[in-house]
């Protein structure tokens, strides 16, 4: 394993483009961070003034007093400003297609954020949220942020072309957008958790992006990946000071759906060519995948409704077992970093073939699942977790 790590470190920076080509995008992060800080502070005041708050319910929402919403709009503002700043950095001959992708991602993110905001304020139906998420995904398809499935089809010896290929690509994009937005929505349960985890995931994807950019992987995809990674890290980090425990503002569904959509878009950008980078990006997103799979498996095994919120997520069960909130959040950060580490090392280790990488990634998730099962995280008491004794007697 040490040999693989050394090889991975040696391969981080390529020789096709200088590292300075990447560093020139630093204003995107700075602009996103400052804008998100200012916008989140403003959104907090607006939310309190107009009563747009999240009220405790003593079951799933266990905070003690109403907390301002609209944090998602602050992150969206940070991302938007960062993308606008990138216009002054992008090389002129590449600008049209790069702007098409970056502003397409921003548009889709705004739609996802708007759908979440509608749910925060109006409590819309689940099918309406899913429809909105699909609309956001369609924007990616329209601007061309879709996976290249030709290599995977060739690997599986499947003849795919023409309209059938486009349909499959659209289906994959929709699947990833729905999966990522709802996974991060489920993960948004503790102060600083979702934004912090997303920041770590985006930083790991930035490392992958720097590697690809310095090796000259793609004239269009390389700058877009770096811009989006820097923009969303800046936006999330600008929000975090207001969301760390005790939180002064929540991101709400507006924020979790925005973050989920952007991460899904990044995964599609890593699927621009060979499957290796796509697989690595999926593994980097490992904690939200693990938490969602745990929640669904637990509800299914205990014959509970799949789409009703409960206090049985990994982080909830850690809290219920007496682990302090800050330690729980920190542990989730560490677990996210572990998944990110494996994704990066495996992607950079060129000696490992894609088929072997798939087997190793599957083994990593299988081991994580076994640990979840062994620790009793698939058990459930009551519809919402630790509830009334009468539920235990039934």
C-alpha positions in Angstrom: 0.0 0.0 0.0 2.9 2.4 0.8 4.2 1.9 -2.7 0.9 2.8 -4.2 0.7 5.9 -2.0 4.1 7.1 -3.1 3.3 6.5 -6.8 0.0 8.5 -6.3 1.9 11.4 -4.7 4.4 11.5 -7.5 1.6 11.5 -10.1 -0.4 14.4 -8.6 1.2 17.1 -10.8 1.7 16.4 -14.4 4.1 17.9 -16.9 1.7 19.0 -19.7 0.6 22.2 -18.0 2.5 24.2 -15.3 1.0 24.3 -11.8 0.7 28.1 -12.3 -2.1 27.3 -14.9 -4.2 26.0 -12.0 -3.1 28.6 -9.4 -4.4 31.5 -11.7 -7.9 30.4 -10.8 -7.4 31.3 -7.1 -9.6 34.5 -7.3 -12.6 32.2 -7.9 -12.2 30.7 -4.4 -11.6 34.1 -2.8 -14.6 35.8 -4.5 -16.9 32.8 -3.6 -15.8 32.8 0.0 -16.2 36.5 0.6 -19.5 36.7 -1.3 -20.9 33.7 0.6 -19.9 35.2 4.0 -21.6 38.5 3.1 -24.7 36.8 1.5 -25.2 34.3 4.4 -25.1 37.2 6.9 -27.7 39.1 4.9 -29.9 36.0 4.4 -29.9 35.4 8.2 -31.3 38.8 8.8 -33.9 38.4 6.0 -35.0 35.0 7.4 -35.4 36.3 10.9 -37.3 39.4 9.8 -39.8 37.5 7.7 -40.1 34.4 10.0 -38.4 32.0 7.6 -37.1 29.7 10.3 -36.8 26.0 11.1 -38.9 25.2 14.2 -37.9 22.3 16.6 -40.3 19.3 16.8 -38.5 17.2 19.5 -38.2 14.2 17.2 -36.1 14.8 14.1 -35.5 18.5 14.6 -34.0 18.6 18.1 -32.6 22.1 18.2 -34.0 24.2 21.1 -35.3 27.3 19.3 -36.2 28.4 15.8 -33.2 28.8 13.5 -33.0 31.0 10.4 -33.2 29.3 7.0 -31.9 30.7 3.6 -28.3 29.6 4.1 -28.5 27.8 0.8 -29.0 31.2 -1.0 -25.8 32.5 0.6 -23.9 29.5 -0.9 -25.5 30.0 -4.2 -24.5 33.7 -4.2 -20.9 32.7 -3.5 -20.8 30.1 -6.3 -22.4 32.6 -8.7 -19.9 35.3 -8.0 -17.0 32.9 -8.3 -18.2 31.7 -11.7 -18.6 35.3 -12.9 -15.1 36.1 -11.7 -13.8 33.2 -13.8 -14.8 35.0 -16.9 -11.8 37.3 -16.5 -9.4 34.3 -16.1 -10.6 31.9 -18.9 -8.6 32.0 -22.1 -10.5 33.8 -24.8 -10.5 31.0 -27.4 -12.0 28.5 -25.0 -14.5 30.9 -23.4 -17.8 30.0 -25.3 -17.9 26.3 -24.4 -16.5 26.8 -20.9 -19.1 29.4 -20.1 -21.8 27.1 -21.6 -20.8 24.4 -19.1 -20.2 26.6 -16.0 -23.3 28.7 -16.5 -25.3 25.6 -17.3 -24.2 24.1 -14.0 -25.0 27.4 -12.2 -28.5 27.4 -13.8 -29.2 23.9 -12.7 -27.9 24.6 -9.3 -30.2 27.7 -9.0 -33.1 25.5 -10.0 -32.2 22.8 -7.4 -31.8 25.6 -4.8 -35.1 27.1 -5.8 -36.9 23.8 -5.4 -35.4 23.3 -2.0 -36.3 26.9 -1.0 -39.9 26.2 -2.0 -39.9 23.1 0.2 -38.4 25.1 3.1 -41.1 27.8 2.9 -44.1 26.0 1.5 -43.4 22.3 2.4 -44.1 21.0 -1.1 -44.9 17.4 -2.0 -42.1 14.9 -2.5 -43.1 14.4 -6.2 -42.8 18.1 -6.8 -39.2 18.1 -5.3 -38.3 15.1 -7.5 -39.7 16.8 -10.6 -37.7 20.0 -9.8 -34.5 18.0 -9.4 -35.2 16.3 -12.7 -35.6 19.7 -14.4 -32.2 20.7 -12.9 -30.6 17.5 -14.3 -32.1 18.2 -17.7 -30.1 21.5 -17.8 -26.9 19.5 -17.6 -28.0 17.3 -20.4 -28.9 20.3 -22.6 -25.5 22.0 -22.1 -23.6 18.7 -22.7 -22.5 17.8 -19.2 -23.1 14.1 -19.7 -21.0 11.0 -19.1 -19.0 9.4 -21.9 -20.3 5.9 -21.8 -18.6 4.7 -25.0 -15.5 3.4 -23.2 -17.6 1.6 -20.6 -19.9 0.2 -23.3 -16.8 -1.1 -25.1 -15.4 -2.6 -21.9 -18.7 -4.4 -21.4 -18.9 -5.3 -25.2 -22.2 -3.5 -25.6 -23.0 -1.8 -28.9 -24.4 1.7 -27.9 -24.7 4.6 -30.3 -27.1 7.3 -31.5 -30.3 8.0 -29.8 -30.0 5.1 -27.4 -26.7 6.4 -26.2 -28.2 9.9 -25.5 -31.2 8.3 -23.6 -28.8 6.3 -21.4 -26.7 9.4 -20.8 -29.7 11.5 -19.8 -30.9 8.7 -17.5 -27.5 8.5 -15.8 -27.4 12.3 -15.2 -30.9 12.2 -13.7 -30.0 9.2 -11.5 -26.9 10.9 -10.2 -28.6 14.3 -9.6 -31.5 12.6 -7.7 -29.1 10.4 -5.7 -26.7 13.2 -4.7 -29.3 15.8 -3.9 -31.3 13.5 -1.7 -28.2 12.0 -0.1 -26.9 15.3 1.0 -30.4 16.3 2.0 -30.5 13.3 4.4 -27.0 14.2 5.7 -28.0 17.7 6.7 -28.9 16.8 10.2 -26.2 18.3 12.5 -24.6 21.8 12.7 -21.8 22.1 10.3 -22.1 18.5 9.0 -23.4 18.7 5.4 -21.4 21.8 4.5 -18.2 20.5 6.0 -18.5 17.1 4.4 -19.2 18.7 1.0 -16.2 20.9 1.4 -14.0 17.9 2.0 -15.5 16.1 -1.0 -15.0 19.1 -3.2 -11.4 19.6 -2.1 -10.7 15.9 -2.9 -12.3 16.5 -6.3 -10.2 19.6 -6.7 -7.1 17.4 -6.2 -8.3 15.1 -8.9 -9.0 18.1 -11.1 -5.5 19.6 -10.6 -4.0 16.2 -11.5 -6.1 16.0 -14.7 -5.4 19.7 -15.6 -1.6 19.5 -15.2 -1.6 16.3 -17.4 -3.6 18.2 -20.1 -6.6 15.9 -19.8 -9.2 18.2 -21.5 -9.2 21.8 -22.8 -12.7 22.4 -21.7 -13.3 20.0 -18.8 -10.1 20.9 -16.9 -10.9 24.6 -16.3 -14.6 23.8 -15.6 -13.8 21.3 -13.0 -11.4 23.6 -11.2 -13.8 26.6 -11.4 -16.8 24.6 -10.0 -14.7 23.0 -7.2 -13.2 26.3 -6.1 -16.6 28.0 -6.3 -18.5 25.4 -4.2 -15.6 25.1 -1.6 -15.7 28.9 -1.3 -19.4 29.0 -1.0 -19.6 26.2 1.6 -16.7 27.6 3.7 -18.3 31.0 3.6 -21.5 29.5 5.1 -19.8 27.3 7.7 -18.9 30.0 10.2 -22.6 30.7 10.6 -23.6 27.0 10.7 -21.0 25.6 13.1 -22.4 24.6 16.5 -24.5 26.3 17.8 -25.8 27.2 14.4 -27.1 30.7 13.7 -28.5 29.7 10.3 -29.4 26.5 8.5 -28.9 25.8 4.8 -32.3 24.1 4.5 -33.3 22.0 1.6 -32.2 24.9 -0.6 -28.6 24.4 0.5 -28.5 20.6 0.6 -30.1 20.3 -2.9 -27.7 22.9 -4.3 -24.7 21.1 -2.9 -26.0 17.8 -4.0 -26.6 19.0 -7.5 -23.1 20.6 -7.8 -21.4 17.4 -6.6 -23.5 15.4 -9.1 -22.4 17.8 -11.9 -18.8 17.3 -10.9 -19.2 13.5 -11.0 -20.5 13.9 -14.6 -17.5 16.1 -15.4 -15.2 13.4 -14.2 -17.1 11.0 -16.5 -15.9 13.0 -19.5 -13.6 10.3 -20.7 -12.3 7.1 -19.1 -14.3 5.4 -16.2 -11.3 5.6 -13.8 -11.9 9.2 -12.7 -15.7 8.8 -12.6 -15.3 5.8 -10.2 -12.8 7.8 -8.1 -15.3 10.7 -7.8 -18.1 8.3 -6.7 -15.9 6.8 -4.0 -14.9 10.3 -2.8 -18.7 10.8 -2.3 -18.6 7.7 -0.1 -20.0 9.0 3.2 -23.3 10.3 1.8 -23.7 7.1 -0.1 -23.0 5.0 3.0 -25.4 7.0 5.1 -28.2 6.9 2.5 -27.8 3.1 2.0 -27.8 2.6 5.8 -31.0 4.6 6.2 -32.8 2.7 3.3 -31.6 -0.7 4.4 -32.6 0.0 8.1 -36.1 1.1 7.1 -36.5 -1.8 4.7 -35.3 -4.5 7.2 -37.5 -3.0 9.9 -40.5 -2.7 7.6 -40.7 1.1 8.0 -41.8 3.6 5.4 -38.7 4.4 3.2 -39.4 8.1 2.8 -40.3 9.2 6.3 -37.6 11.0 8.3 -36.3 9.4 11.4 -33.4 9.7 13.9 -31.6 6.6 12.6 -28.9 8.1 10.4 -25.3 7.2 11.3 -24.8 10.6 12.9 -28.1 10.5 14.8 -27.3 7.0 16.2 -23.9 8.3 17.3 -25.5 11.2 19.2 -28.1 8.8 20.8 -25.2 6.6 22.0 -23.8 9.5 23.9 -21.1 10.9 21.5 -21.1 14.7 21.7 -22.2 16.6 18.6 -18.9 18.2 17.8 -17.1 14.8 18.1 -19.8 13.2 15.9 -19.3 15.9 13.2 -15.5 15.5 13.4 -15.8 11.8 13.1 -17.9 12.2 9.9 -15.3 14.6 8.6 -12.6 12.0 9.2 -14.7 9.2 7.5 -15.3 11.5 4.5 -11.5 12.1 4.3 -10.9 8.3 4.4 -13.2 7.7 1.5 -11.5 10.7 -0.3 -8.1 9.2 0.4 -8.9 5.9 -1.1 -10.6 7.5 -4.2 -7.5 9.7 -4.9 -4.9 7.0 -4.3 -6.7 4.5 -6.5 -7.2 7.0 -9.3 -3.5 8.1 -9.3 -2.2 4.5 -9.1 -1.9 3.8 -12.8 -0.8 0.2 -12.3 -4.2 -0.8 -11.1 -6.6 -1.6 -13.9 -10.2 -0.2 -13.9 -11.7 -3.7 -13.3 -9.5 -4.2 -10.3 -10.3 -0.8 -9.0 -14.0 -1.6 -9.2 -13.4 -4.7 -7.1 -11.4 -2.8 -4.5 -14.0 0.0 -4.3 -16.7 -2.6 -3.9 -14.7 -4.2 -1.1 -14.3 -0.8 0.7 -18.1 -0.3 0.7 -18.7 -3.9 1.7 -16.4 -3.6 4.7 -18.0 -0.3 5.7 -21.4 -2.0 5.4 -20.3 -4.9 7.6 -19.0 -2.4 10.3 -22.4 -0.6 10.2 -24.2 -4.0 10.6 -21.8 -5.2 13.4 -22.3 -1.9 15.4 -26.1 -2.4 15.3 -26.8 0.7 13.1 -29.4 -1.3 11.2 -31.7 -1.7 14.2 -34.6 0.6 14.8 -36.9 1.2 17.7 -40.1 3.1 16.9 -41.1 4.8 13.7 -38.6 7.6 14.3 -35.9 5.8 16.2 -35.9 6.2 20.0 -39.6 6.8 20.7 -42.2 5.6 23.1 -42.2 2.5 25.2 -45.6 1.6 23.8 -44.0 1.1 20.4 -41.5 -1.4 21.9 -44.4 -3.4 23.3 -46.2 -3.9 20.0 
